[in-house]
Amino acid sequence: MGYSYGCSRVAEPFVWAVTLSGGSAVLIYAGTSAALIRLRHQNPNAGALRIPFGMALAVLGIAVALSFLTQLGSRQALLMSITALIASANLWWAKRREP
């Protein structure tokens, strides 16, 4: 009787949940970095915390996030895409119902 080194059917949903959670955290991090760049261009004299090389760090953060996302397998990328599609449809439906 041999041992299986892959995921069991019981653990597979947990692995998918962890992958989805990690991938969404990376997307939020990239979005926050992109928002920093846009907000600094829109209002450069805002009274806010100024970190040396902030723009370069934001660009670096986006690059690191994208490199993490390229490491996803096709199944994980498909799962994230389907989840994003469902969330977008839900947002569209909710905004359509607003007066």
CNS distance restraints for C-alpha pairs under 8 A (distance, minus, plus):
assign (resid   7 and name CA) (resid  11 and name CA) 5.98 0.50 0.50
assign (resid   7 and name CA) (resid  12 and name CA) 5.91 0.50 0.50
assign (resid   8 and name CA) (resid  12 and name CA) 6.19 0.50 0.50
assign (resid   9 and name CA) (resid  13 and name CA) 7.72 0.50 0.50
assign (resid  10 and name CA) (resid  14 and name CA) 7.92 0.50 0.50
assign (resid  11 and name CA) (resid  15 and name CA) 6.34 0.50 0.50
assign (resid  12 and name CA) (resid  16 and name CA) 6.28 0.50 0.50
assign (resid  13 and name CA) (resid  17 and name CA) 6.15 0.50 0.50
assign (resid  14 and name CA) (resid  18 and name CA) 6.16 0.50 0.50
assign (resid  15 and name CA) (resid  19 and name CA) 6.09 0.50 0.50
assign (resid  16 and name CA) (resid  20 and name CA) 6.05 0.50 0.50
assign (resid  16 and name CA) (resid  76 and name CA) 7.15 0.50 0.50
assign (resid  17 and name CA) (resid  21 and name CA) 6.03 0.50 0.50
assign (resid  18 and name CA) (resid  22 and name CA) 6.02 0.50 0.50
assign (resid  19 and name CA) (resid  23 and name CA) 5.94 0.50 0.50
assign (resid  19 and name CA) (resid  76 and name CA) 6.81 0.50 0.50
assign (resid  20 and name CA) (resid  24 and name CA) 6.02 0.50 0.50
assign (resid  20 and name CA) (resid  76 and name CA) 7.34 0.50 0.50
assign (resid  20 and name CA) (resid  79 and name CA) 7.41 0.50 0.50
assign (resid  20 and name CA) (resid  80 and name CA) 6.17 0.50 0.50
assign (resid  21 and name CA) (resid  25 and name CA) 6.20 0.50 0.50
assign (resid  22 and name CA) (resid  26 and name CA) 6.30 0.50 0.50
assign (resid  23 and name CA) (resid  27 and name CA) 6.29 0.50 0.50
assign (resid  23 and name CA) (resid  69 and name CA) 6.92 0.50 0.50
assign (resid  23 and name CA) (resid  80 and name CA) 7.52 0.50 0.50
assign (resid  24 and name CA) (resid  28 and name CA) 6.15 0.50 0.50
assign (resid  24 and name CA) (resid  80 and name CA) 7.94 0.50 0.50
assign (resid  25 and name CA) (resid  29 and name CA) 6.18 0.50 0.50
assign (resid  26 and name CA) (resid  30 and name CA) 6.22 0.50 0.50
assign (resid  26 and name CA) (resid  65 and name CA) 5.62 0.50 0.50
assign (resid  26 and name CA) (resid  68 and name CA) 7.59 0.50 0.50
assign (resid  26 and name CA) (resid  69 and name CA) 7.61 0.50 0.50
assign (resid  27 and name CA) (resid  31 and name CA) 6.06 0.50 0.50
assign (resid  27 and name CA) (resid  65 and name CA) 7.03 0.50 0.50
assign (resid  28 and name CA) (resid  32 and name CA) 6.08 0.50 0.50
assign (resid  29 and name CA) (resid  33 and name CA) 6.26 0.50 0.50
assign (resid  29 and name CA) (resid  61 and name CA) 7.58 0.50 0.50
assign (resid  29 and name CA) (resid  62 and name CA) 7.69 0.50 0.50
assign (resid  29 and name CA) (resid  65 and name CA) 7.21 0.50 0.50
assign (resid  30 and name CA) (resid  34 and name CA) 6.17 0.50 0.50
assign (resid  30 and name CA) (resid  61 and name CA) 6.49 0.50 0.50
assign (resid  30 and name CA) (resid  62 and name CA) 4.83 0.50 0.50
assign (resid  30 and name CA) (resid  65 and name CA) 5.85 0.50 0.50
assign (resid  30 and name CA) (resid  66 and name CA) 7.79 0.50 0.50
assign (resid  31 and name CA) (resid  35 and name CA) 6.05 0.50 0.50
assign (resid  31 and name CA) (resid  62 and name CA) 7.92 0.50 0.50
assign (resid  32 and name CA) (resid  36 and name CA) 6.26 0.50 0.50
assign (resid  33 and name CA) (resid  37 and name CA) 6.65 0.50 0.50
assign (resid  33 and name CA) (resid  58 and name CA) 4.78 0.50 0.50
assign (resid  33 and name CA) (resid  59 and name CA) 7.09 0.50 0.50
assign (resid  33 and name CA) (resid  61 and name CA) 6.43 0.50 0.50
assign (resid  33 and name CA) (resid  62 and name CA) 6.32 0.50 0.50
assign (resid  34 and name CA) (resid  38 and name CA) 6.40 0.50 0.50
assign (resid  34 and name CA) (resid  58 and name CA) 6.86 0.50 0.50
assign (resid  34 and name CA) (resid  59 and name CA) 7.66 0.50 0.50
assign (resid  34 and name CA) (resid  62 and name CA) 7.16 0.50 0.50
assign (resid  35 and name CA) (resid  39 and name CA) 5.93 0.50 0.50
assign (resid  36 and name CA) (resid  40 and name CA) 6.04 0.50 0.50
assign (resid  36 and name CA) (resid  55 and name CA) 7.73 0.50 0.50
assign (resid  36 and name CA) (resid  58 and name CA) 7.05 0.50 0.50
assign (resid  37 and name CA) (resid  41 and name CA) 6.41 0.50 0.50
assign (resid  37 and name CA) (resid  55 and name CA) 6.27 0.50 0.50
assign (resid  37 and name CA) (resid  58 and name CA) 6.93 0.50 0.50
assign (resid  38 and name CA) (resid  42 and name CA) 6.21 0.50 0.50
assign (resid  39 and name CA) (resid  43 and name CA) 6.07 0.50 0.50
assign (resid  39 and name CA) (resid  44 and name CA) 7.70 0.50 0.50
assign (resid  40 and name CA) (resid  44 and name CA) 4.95 0.50 0.50
assign (resid  50 and name CA) (resid  54 and name CA) 7.15 0.50 0.50
assign (resid  53 and name CA) (resid  57 and name CA) 6.14 0.50 0.50
assign (resid  54 and name CA) (resid  58 and name CA) 6.14 0.50 0.50
assign (resid  55 and name CA) (resid  59 and name CA) 6.28 0.50 0.50
assign (resid  56 and name CA) (resid  60 and name CA) 6.08 0.50 0.50
assign (resid  57 and name CA) (resid  61 and name CA) 5.98 0.50 0.50
assign (resid  58 and name CA) (resid  62 and name CA) 6.33 0.50 0.50
assign (resid  59 and name CA) (resid  63 and name CA) 6.26 0.50 0.50
assign (resid  60 and name CA) (resid  64 and name CA) 6.15 0.50 0.50
assign (resid  61 and name CA) (resid  65 and name CA) 6.11 0.50 0.50
assign (resid  62 and name CA) (resid  66 and name CA) 6.14 0.50 0.50
assign (resid  63 and name CA) (resid  67 and name CA) 6.16 0.50 0.50
assign (resid  64 and name CA) (resid  68 and name CA) 6.26 0.50 0.50
assign (resid  65 and name CA) (resid  69 and name CA) 6.31 0.50 0.50
assign (resid  66 and name CA) (resid  70 and name CA) 6.28 0.50 0.50
assign (resid  67 and name CA) (resid  71 and name CA) 6.81 0.50 0.50
assign (resid  68 and name CA) (resid  72 and name CA) 7.39 0.50 0.50
assign (resid  72 and name CA) (resid  76 and name CA) 5.93 0.50 0.50
assign (resid  72 and name CA) (resid  77 and name CA) 5.99 0.50 0.50
assign (resid  73 and name CA) (resid  77 and name CA) 6.15 0.50 0.50
assign (resid  74 and name CA) (resid  78 and name CA) 6.01 0.50 0.50
assign (resid  75 and name CA) (resid  79 and name CA) 6.16 0.50 0.50
assign (resid  76 and name CA) (resid  80 and name CA) 6.22 0.50 0.50
assign (resid  77 and name CA) (resid  81 and name CA) 6.08 0.50 0.50
assign (resid  78 and name CA) (resid  82 and name CA) 6.12 0.50 0.50
assign (resid  79 and name CA) (resid  83 and name CA) 6.17 0.50 0.50
assign (resid  80 and name CA) (resid  84 and name CA) 6.09 0.50 0.50
assign (resid  81 and name CA) (resid  85 and name CA) 6.09 0.50 0.50
assign (resid  82 and name CA) (resid  86 and name CA) 6.21 0.50 0.50
assign (resid  83 and name CA) (resid  87 and name CA) 6.15 0.50 0.50
assign (resid  84 and name CA) (resid  88 and name CA) 6.02 0.50 0.50
assign (resid  85 and name CA) (resid  89 and name CA) 6.14 0.50 0.50
assign (resid  86 and name CA) (resid  90 and name CA) 6.16 0.50 0.50
assign (resid  87 and name CA) (resid  91 and name CA) 6.19 0.50 0.50
assign (resid  88 and name CA) (resid  92 and name CA) 6.13 0.50 0.50
assign (resid  89 and name CA) (resid  93 and name CA) 6.10 0.50 0.50
assign (resid  90 and name CA) (resid  94 and name CA) 6.10 0.50 0.50
assign (resid  91 and name CA) (resid  95 and name CA) 6.09 0.50 0.50
assign (resid  92 and name CA) (resid  96 and name CA) 6.09 0.50 0.50
assign (resid  93 and name CA) (resid  97 and name CA) 6.50 0.50 0.50
assign (resid  94 and name CA) (resid  98 and name CA) 6.78 0.50 0.50
